[in-house]
């Protein structure tokens, strides 16, 4: 029988991409950046990338941050999930 090793501990600060997906409309990116900025006030403008779906109906917004703690990441994801515009997070 093979056992899987325990995952390595994450050492903070840690660069992590946060991705949120939703319907493509003009303010989706601004909404996501606003949510993340509440938890990462010094967010760099180059940290945000967007990608539309093939048919243009959906959009993904990725914000790469330097996370200071697991609690910070959890708070960001909780706020994203609470946003009615966000359909999925990664």
TITIDO-275464 format. One record per residue (C-alpha): z, y, x; residue number from 0. Coordinates in nm, 3 decimals. Last residue first. Layout:
N
+---------+---------+---------+-----+
|      zz |      yy |      xx |   k |
+---------+---------+---------+-----+
|       Z |       Y |       X | NUM |
...
+---------+---------+---------+-----+
END
This chain:
90
+---------+---------+---------+-----+
|      zz |      yy |      xx |   k |
+---------+---------+---------+-----+
|  -0.810 |   2.912 |  -1.017 |  89 |
|  -0.785 |   3.093 |  -1.347 |  88 |
|  -0.957 |   3.036 |  -1.681 |  87 |
|  -1.045 |   3.220 |  -2.003 |  86 |
|  -0.907 |   3.560 |  -1.906 |  85 |
|  -0.976 |   3.831 |  -2.168 |  84 |
|  -0.652 |   3.766 |  -2.359 |  83 |
|  -0.439 |   3.845 |  -2.056 |  82 |
|  -0.128 |   3.626 |  -2.054 |  81 |
|  -0.294 |   3.383 |  -1.813 |  80 |
|  -0.358 |   3.667 |  -1.569 |  79 |
|   0.004 |   3.786 |  -1.594 |  78 |
|   0.137 |   3.436 |  -1.530 |  77 |
|  -0.105 |   3.393 |  -1.238 |  76 |
|   0.014 |   3.713 |  -1.073 |  75 |
|   0.381 |   3.625 |  -1.124 |  74 |
|   0.328 |   3.279 |  -0.973 |  73 |
|   0.160 |   3.430 |  -0.668 |  72 |
|   0.447 |   3.676 |  -0.613 |  71 |
|   0.705 |   3.398 |  -0.654 |  70 |
|   0.522 |   3.191 |  -0.393 |  69 |
|   0.571 |   3.470 |  -0.146 |  68 |
|   0.402 |   3.750 |   0.049 |  67 |
|   0.048 |   3.679 |  -0.060 |  66 |
|  -0.225 |   3.845 |   0.146 |  65 |
|  -0.484 |   3.892 |  -0.123 |  64 |
|  -0.838 |   3.783 |  -0.201 |  63 |
|  -0.948 |   3.891 |  -0.549 |  62 |
|  -1.217 |   3.677 |  -0.706 |  61 |
|  -1.376 |   3.783 |  -1.033 |  60 |
|  -1.579 |   3.531 |  -1.226 |  59 |
|  -1.823 |   3.636 |  -1.495 |  58 |
|  -1.947 |   3.476 |  -1.814 |  57 |
|  -2.246 |   3.525 |  -2.045 |  56 |
|  -2.492 |   3.602 |  -1.766 |  55 |
|  -2.694 |   3.283 |  -1.817 |  54 |
|  -2.637 |   3.158 |  -1.463 |  53 |
|  -2.277 |   3.279 |  -1.459 |  52 |
|  -2.199 |   3.615 |  -1.301 |  51 |
|  -2.020 |   3.645 |  -0.968 |  50 |
|  -1.772 |   3.909 |  -0.866 |  49 |
|  -1.602 |   3.992 |  -0.539 |  48 |
|  -1.284 |   4.192 |  -0.476 |  47 |
|  -1.095 |   4.215 |  -0.145 |  46 |
|  -1.321 |   4.487 |  -0.008 |  45 |
|  -1.125 |   4.753 |  -0.201 |  44 |
|  -0.804 |   4.647 |  -0.021 |  43 |
|  -0.500 |   4.591 |  -0.242 |  42 |
|  -0.200 |   4.791 |  -0.122 |  41 |
|  -0.019 |   4.765 |  -0.457 |  40 |
|  -0.024 |   4.385 |  -0.465 |  39 |
|   0.172 |   4.279 |  -0.775 |  38 |
|   0.053 |   4.552 |  -1.011 |  37 |
|  -0.277 |   4.546 |  -0.821 |  36 |
|  -0.345 |   4.191 |  -0.943 |  35 |
|  -0.338 |   4.301 |  -1.306 |  34 |
|  -0.548 |   4.611 |  -1.243 |  33 |
|  -0.805 |   4.415 |  -1.042 |  32 |
|  -0.839 |   4.174 |  -1.332 |  31 |
|  -0.881 |   4.451 |  -1.589 |  30 |
|  -1.132 |   4.641 |  -1.374 |  29 |
|  -1.340 |   4.326 |  -1.330 |  28 |
|  -1.340 |   4.260 |  -1.705 |  27 |
|  -1.422 |   4.623 |  -1.799 |  26 |
|  -1.799 |   4.612 |  -1.836 |  25 |
|  -1.835 |   4.279 |  -2.010 |  24 |
|  -1.897 |   3.924 |  -1.893 |  23 |
|  -1.675 |   3.681 |  -2.079 |  22 |
|  -1.398 |   3.542 |  -1.862 |  21 |
|  -1.311 |   3.388 |  -1.529 |  20 |
|  -1.024 |   3.465 |  -1.293 |  19 |
|  -1.010 |   3.373 |  -0.925 |  18 |
|  -0.727 |   3.442 |  -0.681 |  17 |
|  -0.823 |   3.396 |  -0.316 |  16 |
|  -0.528 |   3.339 |  -0.082 |  15 |
|  -0.429 |   3.481 |   0.253 |  14 |
|  -0.075 |   3.369 |   0.334 |  13 |
|   0.226 |   3.576 |   0.437 |  12 |
|   0.391 |   3.333 |   0.407 |  11 |
|   0.392 |   2.981 |   0.548 |  10 |
|   0.273 |   2.714 |   0.311 |   9 |
|   0.449 |   2.383 |   0.355 |   8 |
|   0.222 |   2.092 |   0.438 |   7 |
|   0.138 |   1.848 |   0.160 |   6 |
|   0.347 |   1.532 |   0.163 |   5 |
|   0.163 |   1.234 |   0.304 |   4 |
|  -0.011 |   1.000 |   0.061 |   3 |
|   0.118 |   0.647 |   0.061 |   2 |
|  -0.097 |   0.346 |   0.128 |   1 |
|   0.000 |   0.000 |   0.000 |   0 |
+---------+---------+---------+-----+
END
